[in-house]
């Protein structure tokens, strides 16, 4: 599994989180399978699969985690 890390400074994280969720659902056509929101922690897991995707090897899943403290957050994309 590939993983990318990004440091975020001076970002409105709730707005970024909503934009990521919209992108996953509408643009990439992924289904949200898990979502968590706590103070200074946001997590979303999305998936596209099914029998045809499994057979063809095109199953896709993504996990986005944003965590940190005031104006200093880390974004992890798996």
C-alpha positions as CSV (number, residue, x, y, z in Angstrom):
1,X,0.0,0.0,0.0
2,X,1.3,3.4,-1.0
3,X,1.2,6.2,1.6
4,X,1.7,10.0,1.2
5,X,2.1,12.6,4.0
6,X,1.5,16.3,3.7
7,X,1.8,19.0,6.3
8,X,-1.0,21.5,6.3
9,X,-0.7,25.0,7.7
10,X,-3.4,27.7,7.9
11,X,-6.0,25.5,6.3
12,X,-9.7,25.3,7.1
13,X,-9.7,21.5,7.7
14,X,-13.4,21.0,7.8
15,X,-13.7,22.6,4.4
16,X,-10.9,20.6,3.0
17,X,-12.4,17.4,4.5
18,X,-15.8,18.2,2.8
19,X,-14.0,18.8,-0.5
20,X,-12.1,15.5,-0.3
21,X,-15.3,13.6,0.5
22,X,-17.2,15.2,-2.4
23,X,-14.3,14.4,-4.8
24,X,-14.2,10.8,-3.7
25,X,-17.9,10.3,-4.1
26,X,-18.8,12.4,-7.2
27,X,-15.6,12.5,-9.2
28,X,-14.0,9.1,-8.4
29,X,-17.4,7.3,-7.9
30,X,-16.2,5.7,-4.7
31,X,-18.5,4.5,-1.9
32,X,-17.8,5.9,1.6
33,X,-17.4,2.8,3.9
34,X,-16.2,4.5,7.1
35,X,-16.1,8.0,8.4
36,X,-14.9,9.5,11.7
37,X,-14.8,13.1,13.0
38,X,-13.4,14.1,16.4
39,X,-11.7,17.2,17.7
40,X,-8.6,17.7,15.5
41,X,-9.1,14.3,13.8
42,X,-10.9,13.4,10.5
43,X,-10.8,10.1,8.8
44,X,-12.6,8.8,5.7
45,X,-12.4,5.4,3.9
46,X,-13.8,4.9,0.5
47,X,-14.0,1.9,-1.8
48,X,-15.0,0.8,-5.3
49,X,-15.2,-2.9,-5.8
50,X,-17.6,-5.7,-6.7
51,X,-17.4,-8.9,-8.5
52,X,-16.4,-7.4,-11.9
53,X,-13.8,-5.2,-10.3
54,X,-12.4,-8.1,-8.3
55,X,-12.1,-10.3,-11.4
56,X,-10.5,-7.6,-13.5
57,X,-8.2,-6.5,-10.7
58,X,-9.6,-2.9,-10.6
59,X,-10.6,-2.8,-6.9
60,X,-9.8,0.6,-5.5
61,X,-9.8,1.9,-2.0
62,X,-8.5,5.0,-0.4
63,X,-8.1,6.3,3.2
64,X,-7.6,9.9,4.1
65,X,-6.6,10.9,7.7
66,X,-6.2,14.5,8.8
67,X,-5.0,15.1,12.3
68,X,-3.0,17.7,14.3
69,X,-3.4,20.8,16.3
70,X,-4.4,24.4,15.6
71,X,-3.0,25.5,12.2
72,X,-0.6,22.5,12.1
73,X,-2.2,19.4,10.6
74,X,-0.9,16.3,8.9
75,X,-2.8,14.7,6.0
76,X,-2.1,11.0,5.3
77,X,-3.4,9.5,2.0
78,X,-3.3,5.7,1.7
